[in-house]
Amino acid sequence: MSGTRRGLGRGLGALIPAAQPAAGGTAAPADPPAPVVPTDRGTVAAKAAAESLRELAGDKRRSVLEAALSPVEGARFAELPLDSISPNPRQPREVFDETKLAELVSSIKEVGLLQPVVVRQTGPERYELIMGERRWRASREAGLDVIPAIVRATEDDKLLLDALLENLHRAELNALEEGAAYDQLLRDFACTHDQLAARVGKSRSHVSNTLRLMKLPVSVQLKVAAGTVSAGCAKAILMVPDAAGQELLAERVVAELLTVRATEEIAGLMAGGTPKPKKAAPRAGRMDSPAFSELSDRLSDRFETRVKVEAAQRDGRIGKGKVVLEFASAEDLNRILDSLAPGEQGLRLS
């Protein structure tokens, strides 16, 4: 190795040559450093450097996107004027979280829009959003004039389905928005519940139960949209035959923080039905606690299917147990597996 010492890692003193010692080995006295006076020239230079770095990052991101998208048939990458893009009129999502939108606006102002929106061309220099309305809205608030986009050929009968699937996969639709989207698909394309369930990868029972939420009174629907009444409780409220009773039960769900199971029991009584027979006493050693019942209800809401949580009891402690998730079809099983392990293709049933 060379014996030359390099300057990196040893501070500015190693990079800026110091004054050479005078002849005879005596160092010449150094002049006192001049005071640092900020100038407009330095500020302008700093801003120009920052802008150059930002443009360089944008060029690099653009080249990467173009390289990644060039071989895709039926799609092309472009940077489009924001005003040339219109929102999707069939967008099923109606509520955009203001906090998340503000966070995205801040991120876009800092580093730009990293993920392109997906659009289709509707006319000369006119485009319509397929996916990415939240990014489009945030870009407008951030003051962008041009945004990256993937221009894709999409037929009318796939426009709503594409937007619906994007939001379902990102879990951004509430139960009512999902039900409204299902209802529009059924009306626009005259398909059956079975056909719709197959297209969106859900069970038929899930599609049918979600569609039933559209029959709730407006006041109850607002509680579901706000998240104060869960989808599971809302489905139980539908057991009550009259709108006034449904509104009353919804108020109780909010005030008393009722679980799905408790809501079902009250709804059954309000509907005039006979109370459900009491469950058989748990077997010896089997723990049957309210905590497990509530956990089962929460998991049932989370995975949109019936879930059972059971555990053995030993000396007053929880021992060995199991969690059972029911599914209605292969598609329903894959949906549950996707929720448990997103992106793990090896766990899907082929």
Number of C-alpha atoms within 10 A of each C-alpha: 3 4 5 6 7 9 12 9 8 9 9 10 9 13 12 9 8 9 10 10 11 10 8 6 8 9 11 11 9 8 6 6 6 6 6 6 6 8 8 8 8 11 11 11 11 12 11 12 12 12 12 12 12 15 12 12 14 16 12 12 15 17 12 11 20 15 11 11 14 11 10 10 9 9 17 17 20 16 14 19 16 18 12 13 20 16 17 19 11 17 20 24 20 11 12 13 10 9 9 12 17 14 11 21 22 16 16 19 15 11 11 19 22 15 14 19 19 20 26 22 16 12 8 7 11 15 22 19 24 28 26 20 19 17 20 21 16 23 24 15 16 19 12 16 12 16 21 21 23 23 23 17 14 15 9 9 11 12 20 23 21 16 21 26 17 16 19 16 13 9 10 16 22 20 21 23 22 22 22 17 22 24 19 15 20 15 11 11 10 11 12 13 19 14 13 22 20 14 12 17 18 22 23 20 16 17 20 17 16 22 20 16 23 17 11 20 15 12 13 23 20 14 16 22 18 12 13 17 23 23 22 24 24 27 18 22 30 22 20 22 13 13 17 11 17 23 19 13 24 25 17 14 21 14 10 9 13 19 19 25 16 17 23 21 17 18 22 18 15 18 16 10 11 10 10 9 6 6 6 6 8 9 9 8 14 17 19 16 10 9 10 15 19 17 15 23 22 17 18 18 17 16 17 21 20 15 20 17 18 19 18 17 16 12 7 9 10 14 14 11 12 10 11 11 17 15 18 13 13 15 21 22 19 19 21 21 18 16 14 12 12 12 11 10 12 8 13 16 10 8
